[in-house]
Amino acid sequence: MAIKAKRKDDRLYLVDHDTFGDVYHCTYKEGTITDFGVEKTDPLTLADTCTVEMQGGGTAHDVPIFYHCRKGYYDEQVATLRTNEALRGGARAFRVGQKVQVMMYDDVNARYVMGHNEGKRPKACQDIFKMRFYGWEGRWHDIHYCVSQQKEYGGLDQAMAEPDGRPLKLTKQQRRLFGFREVQGGTIVQYYGDWLIVVGPLMVIFRVSSIGLPGPMTGWVRIYIGIWTKEREEAAIALGKEKEAKLPTGIFGYMNPMDFEVDYPGTYFQKTFSSVFDSRFKGYAIPQPRWIYTEFYAQDWEG
């Protein structure tokens, strides 16, 4: 078998067949992605491979994703060839549960995931989300973040575009898991909040602790990331409801931090990304969010 990914131009790679026999032995099957390969968990880095449940039976592991992201989305190495024969960044255009087109050899060897087999396509290699917050000074603010680079994408209140200048469309509001009200104890206002932000194949859990003395102050921000699945999202929603139920019943009451610092299954703490948020918001930084009014937006997967 001589089927290899070969470079044809800058950021253009094609699957070459050395002989007609190789062409003859290649077929295509539909499969469903059930998981993604991960190089490391902090910062969470995808290997651009996936596990595919094949139509008709069988499971293929570590299948390279041969999918061209646009150049510059969102680093210099995107769309270049990895040693595992996947194209760097390609996994960002897929999600667990999606039906995909798989190149097969002799109908048994899954060589590459070549593209989508359902829904609107091609998909963007999504990697940006927007945070919108209401400051204690009485103004709304926007700021964007790049998940793979784990850094701010632009600055505070800057109108942002995609790397190629296209409009950055972040219209899908993300889910608040927990933290639908503040709790006051004496002169101290406490707040804990968790959000689920789905960006491409990943689920980002944004968690914050805030306290007022009586001036507003962010205690910490903690970011966790894992592979998104429908089951993990449902588990996160259920855990968020459990946390919400442990809030004091009245506006006044005591909050036990141990009730609200439970981690979400299937996610990993991101030290660098957390420090990015802490650097901007921790303590009495200005503008200081009134966290209960905070919203997150990502790209609409179907839009």
C-alpha positions in Angstrom: 0.0 0.0 0.0 1.4 3.3 -1.1 -1.0 6.0 -0.1 0.6 9.1 1.4 -0.2 12.7 2.1 2.0 14.9 -0.1 2.6 18.6 -0.2 1.5 20.3 -3.4 1.8 23.9 -2.3 1.9 26.1 0.8 -0.8 24.6 3.1 -2.1 22.4 0.3 -1.7 18.7 0.8 -3.3 15.9 -1.3 -3.6 12.2 -0.8 -1.5 10.5 -3.5 -1.9 7.0 -4.8 1.4 5.7 -6.3 -0.2 3.1 -8.5 -3.6 2.4 -10.1 -3.8 -0.6 -7.8 -3.8 1.7 -4.8 -6.7 3.7 -6.4 -8.6 0.4 -7.0 -8.2 -0.7 -3.3 -9.5 2.6 -1.9 -13.1 3.0 -1.1 -15.1 5.4 1.2 -17.4 4.6 4.1 -19.5 6.6 6.4 -18.5 6.7 10.1 -19.4 8.5 13.2 -16.8 10.2 15.4 -16.9 8.9 19.0 -13.7 10.5 20.4 -10.6 12.6 19.6 -7.0 12.0 20.2 -5.3 14.2 22.8 -1.6 15.0 22.9 -1.7 16.5 26.3 -4.3 17.8 28.8 -2.7 21.1 30.0 -2.9 23.0 27.8 -5.3 20.6 26.2 -3.9 19.9 22.7 -5.7 17.8 20.1 -3.7 15.3 18.1 -6.0 15.8 15.0 -6.9 12.1 15.1 -10.2 10.5 16.1 -12.0 7.3 16.9 -14.7 6.4 14.3 -17.5 3.9 14.6 -17.9 2.6 11.1 -21.2 2.1 9.3 -21.8 -1.6 9.1 -19.8 -2.4 12.3 -16.3 -2.0 13.7 -14.4 0.8 15.3 -11.3 2.5 13.9 -8.9 4.2 16.3 -6.4 7.1 15.8 -7.6 7.9 12.3 -5.8 11.0 10.9 -8.1 13.9 10.1 -7.2 15.1 6.6 -9.0 18.4 6.6 -7.7 21.8 5.5 -8.4 24.7 7.8 -7.9 28.1 6.4 -4.4 29.4 6.7 -3.9 31.4 9.9 -6.9 29.9 11.8 -5.4 30.6 14.4 -1.7 30.0 14.4 1.2 29.7 11.9 1.2 25.9 11.9 -2.4 25.4 11.1 -3.1 23.2 8.0 0.5 21.8 7.9 1.1 18.1 7.9 1.8 16.3 11.1 4.0 13.2 11.5 0.8 11.2 12.1 -0.4 12.3 8.6 -3.2 14.5 9.9 -3.5 18.1 9.0 -2.8 20.4 12.0 -5.9 22.0 13.4 -8.3 19.9 11.3 -10.0 18.4 14.4 -11.4 21.8 15.2 -13.9 21.4 12.3 -15.5 18.2 13.8 -17.4 17.1 16.8 -18.3 13.9 18.5 -21.4 12.4 17.0 -20.8 13.8 13.5 -21.1 11.5 10.5 -17.9 11.7 8.4 -16.4 10.4 5.2 -13.6 7.9 5.8 -11.1 6.7 3.2 -10.7 3.0 3.4 -8.1 0.6 2.0 -9.3 -2.9 1.2 -12.5 -2.0 3.0 -10.9 -2.7 6.4 -8.1 -0.2 6.9 -9.4 3.3 7.8 -6.7 5.7 6.4 -8.1 9.2 6.8 -11.2 11.1 7.8 -11.6 13.3 4.7 -14.6 15.4 5.5 -18.2 15.8 6.8 -21.0 13.5 5.7 -23.9 15.5 7.1 -25.2 19.0 7.8 -23.8 22.2 6.6 -20.3 21.9 5.2 -17.5 22.7 5.1 -17.3 23.6 8.8 -15.1 26.4 10.0 -12.2 25.4 12.3 -13.8 27.1 15.2 -11.6 28.4 18.0 -12.9 31.7 19.4 -15.5 32.6 22.0 -16.6 36.0 23.2 -17.2 37.1 26.8 -19.7 39.9 27.4 -19.9 41.4 30.9 -21.5 44.2 32.7 -19.0 46.2 34.8 -19.8 47.6 38.2 -19.2 51.0 36.7 -22.3 50.6 34.6 -21.1 49.7 31.1 -21.1 46.6 29.0 -17.8 45.2 27.7 -16.7 42.6 25.2 -13.5 40.6 25.0 -12.6 37.5 22.9 -10.5 34.4 23.6 -8.7 31.9 21.5 -9.0 28.4 22.9 -6.1 26.6 21.2 -3.7 29.5 22.0 -5.2 30.1 25.4 -4.9 33.8 25.2 -7.0 36.9 24.5 -7.9 37.4 20.9 -7.5 41.1 20.5 -8.1 43.4 23.5 -11.0 44.7 25.6 -13.8 46.3 23.7 -12.1 45.8 20.3 -14.2 44.9 17.2 -12.6 41.7 16.0 -12.6 39.8 12.7 -11.4 36.4 11.6 -7.7 36.2 10.6 -8.5 36.6 6.9 -10.7 39.7 7.6 -14.1 37.9 7.4 -16.7 39.0 10.0 -16.3 37.1 13.3 -19.8 35.7 13.8 -20.3 34.7 17.4 -24.1 34.5 17.8 -24.7 31.3 19.7 -25.2 32.1 23.4 -23.6 29.6 25.7 -25.2 27.9 28.7 -24.9 29.1 32.3 -24.6 25.9 34.4 -24.8 27.4 37.9 -24.9 30.9 39.5 -28.3 32.4 38.7 -28.3 34.6 41.8 -26.0 36.3 44.3 -26.0 35.6 48.0 -25.6 38.3 50.7 -24.2 37.5 54.2 -24.1 40.7 56.3 -22.3 43.3 54.2 -20.6 40.6 52.1 -22.1 39.7 48.7 -20.8 36.3 47.4 -21.1 34.8 44.0 -20.1 31.6 42.3 -20.8 30.9 38.7 -20.1 28.2 36.1 -20.7 28.3 32.3 -20.4 25.7 29.6 -18.8 27.0 26.3 -18.7 24.7 23.3 -16.0 25.6 20.8 -15.7 23.1 17.9 -15.0 19.7 19.4 -14.2 21.1 22.9 -16.2 22.0 26.0 -14.8 24.8 28.0 -16.0 25.1 31.7 -15.6 28.7 32.9 -15.8 29.0 36.7 -15.6 32.1 38.9 -15.7 33.1 42.5 -16.5 36.7 43.5 -17.0 38.5 46.7 -17.8 42.1 47.7 -16.5 43.7 50.9 -18.8 45.6 50.0 -16.6 46.7 47.0 -16.6 44.1 44.2 -13.7 41.7 43.9 -13.0 38.6 41.8 -11.5 35.9 43.9 -10.5 33.5 41.1 -11.3 32.3 37.6 -10.7 28.6 36.7 -10.8 27.2 33.2 -11.3 23.5 32.5 -11.4 21.9 29.0 -12.4 18.5 27.7 -13.8 16.8 24.7 -17.4 17.7 24.2 -20.0 14.9 24.0 -23.7 15.1 24.4 -23.4 12.8 27.5 -20.8 15.1 29.1 -22.9 18.2 28.4 -25.9 16.5 30.1 -23.8 15.5 33.1 -22.5 19.1 33.4 -26.0 20.5 33.3 -27.1 18.0 36.0 -24.1 18.9 38.2 -24.8 22.6 37.8 -28.4 22.1 39.0 -27.0 20.2 42.0 -24.8 23.2 42.9 -27.6 25.7 42.4 -29.8 23.7 44.8 -27.2 24.1 47.5 -27.5 27.9 47.5 -29.2 29.4 50.5 -32.9 29.7 50.0 -33.0 33.4 50.8 -30.9 36.3 49.7 -29.1 36.2 53.0 -27.2 33.1 54.0 -23.9 31.2 54.3 -22.2 29.6 51.3 -19.9 26.7 51.9 -17.2 26.9 49.1 -16.8 23.1 49.2 -20.4 22.8 47.8 -19.5 24.8 44.7 -15.9 23.8 43.9 -16.8 20.4 42.5 -15.1 19.7 39.1 -17.0 18.7 36.0 -16.4 15.2 34.7 -14.3 14.8 31.5 -12.5 18.1 31.8 -9.0 19.2 32.8 -7.8 22.2 34.7 -6.0 24.7 32.4 -3.3 26.6 34.4 -2.2 29.0 31.8 -5.7 29.9 30.5 -6.9 30.4 34.1 -4.0 32.8 34.7 -5.0 34.8 31.6 -8.4 35.5 33.2 -6.9 36.1 36.7 -4.5 38.6 35.3 -7.3 40.7 33.9 -10.0 40.3 36.5 -8.7 39.0 39.8 -8.9 41.4 42.8 -10.2 44.9 42.2 -9.2 45.2 38.6 -11.1 47.8 36.5 -13.5 47.2 34.8 -14.7 44.7 37.3 -17.5 42.4 36.1 -20.8 42.0 37.9 -20.4 38.3 37.2 -24.1 37.4 37.5 -24.8 39.3 34.3 -21.9 37.7 32.3 -22.7 36.0 29.0 -20.6 33.9 26.6 -21.0 33.5 22.8 -19.5 31.1 20.3 -19.9 30.4 16.6 -23.2 28.7 15.7 -22.3 25.2 14.5 -25.2 25.1 12.2 -25.4 28.8 11.2 
